[in-house]
């Protein structure tokens, strides 16, 4: 009998054409997918915002759709994977309030490139300091 895999969402964001070329959505996805495979996670949803600033979560349609999906519990995810914390949000208040909402629904954040996992004490500390 095989163990059920941990379910995750991927979230990617770029705000400018320079970022699209420099740290493309594909590069972000590729790194996160490799991380998911390595950790035996099952990707059950992918959300992508292009040309959207990280200063506010307002207007980020896919981000907000992902949050609604988390609240609905439709996929039973345990984590949201992002490439870096700056792809999730740049505003500290948004990071902390959104993360609290996610955790209220049993979902944590993993920042693959930053090595941050909000389900661990060290990860919570790093997020609160940043």
C-alpha positions in Angstrom: 0.0 0.0 0.0 1.5 3.3 -1.1 1.6 6.4 1.1 -0.6 9.3 -0.1 1.5 12.1 -1.5 1.5 15.6 0.0 -0.4 17.9 -2.3 0.9 21.3 -3.3 0.1 24.3 -5.4 2.7 26.2 -7.4 2.6 30.0 -7.6 4.7 32.0 -10.0 4.8 35.7 -10.7 6.8 38.1 -12.8 6.2 41.9 -12.8 8.2 43.1 -15.8 9.4 42.0 -19.1 13.0 42.1 -17.7 12.0 39.6 -15.1 10.1 37.6 -17.7 13.4 37.2 -19.6 15.7 37.1 -16.5 13.8 34.8 -14.1 11.1 33.5 -16.4 8.0 31.8 -15.3 9.3 28.7 -16.9 12.6 28.8 -14.9 10.6 29.3 -11.7 8.2 26.4 -12.6 11.1 24.1 -13.6 12.9 24.7 -10.2 9.7 24.2 -8.2 8.7 21.0 -10.1 12.2 19.5 -9.5 11.7 20.4 -5.8 8.3 18.7 -5.8 9.6 15.6 -7.5 12.6 15.4 -5.1 10.3 15.6 -2.1 7.6 13.3 -3.6 4.9 16.0 -3.6 1.9 15.9 -5.9 1.3 19.2 -7.8 -2.5 19.6 -7.9 -2.7 23.2 -9.1 -0.6 25.9 -10.8 -1.2 29.6 -10.6 0.6 32.3 -12.6 0.4 36.1 -12.5 2.3 37.9 -15.3 3.0 41.6 -15.3 1.8 42.0 -11.7 3.6 43.9 -9.0 4.4 42.2 -5.7 3.7 45.3 -3.7 0.1 44.4 -3.2 -2.0 41.2 -3.6 -4.9 43.3 -5.1 -5.3 42.8 -8.8 -3.3 39.5 -8.8 -6.1 37.4 -10.2 -4.4 34.0 -10.0 -3.0 34.6 -6.5 -6.5 35.5 -5.3 -8.0 32.4 -7.1 -5.4 30.3 -5.4 -6.4 31.7 -2.0 -10.1 31.0 -2.7 -9.1 27.4 -3.6 -7.2 27.1 -0.4 -10.2 28.4 1.6 -12.6 26.0 -0.2 -10.3 23.0 0.6 -11.1 21.6 -2.8 -7.7 20.0 -3.4 -6.6 19.3 0.1 -3.2 21.0 -0.3 -0.6 21.1 2.5 1.8 23.6 0.9 2.1 26.4 -1.6 5.5 26.4 -3.4 7.0 29.7 -4.6 10.4 30.2 -6.2 11.3 33.0 -3.7 9.4 34.9 -1.0 9.5 38.0 -3.3 7.4 36.1 -5.8 4.7 35.5 -3.2 4.6 39.2 -2.0 6.9 42.1 -1.3 4.8 43.8 1.3 5.5 42.4 4.8 2.0 43.0 5.9 0.6 41.1 2.9 3.0 38.2 3.5 2.1 37.8 7.2 -1.7 38.3 6.8 -1.9 35.9 3.8 0.3 33.3 5.4 -1.9 33.5 8.5 -5.0 32.9 6.4 -3.3 29.9 4.7 -2.2 28.4 8.0 -5.8 28.8 9.3 -6.7 26.3 6.5 -3.7 24.0 7.3 -1.6 25.2 4.4 2.0 26.4 4.7 4.4 28.2 2.4 7.7 26.8 1.0 10.1 29.3 -0.7 12.2 26.9 -2.7 15.2 29.1 -3.5 15.2 30.9 -0.1 15.0 27.6 1.8 12.1 28.8 3.8 9.4 26.5 5.1 6.7 28.2 7.2 5.7 24.9 8.8 9.1 24.9 10.6 10.0 27.2 13.5 13.1 28.5 11.7 11.0 29.3 8.6 8.4 31.2 10.6 11.2 33.2 12.2 12.8 34.0 8.8 9.5 35.2 7.4 8.8 37.4 10.4 12.2 39.0 10.2 12.1 39.6 6.4 
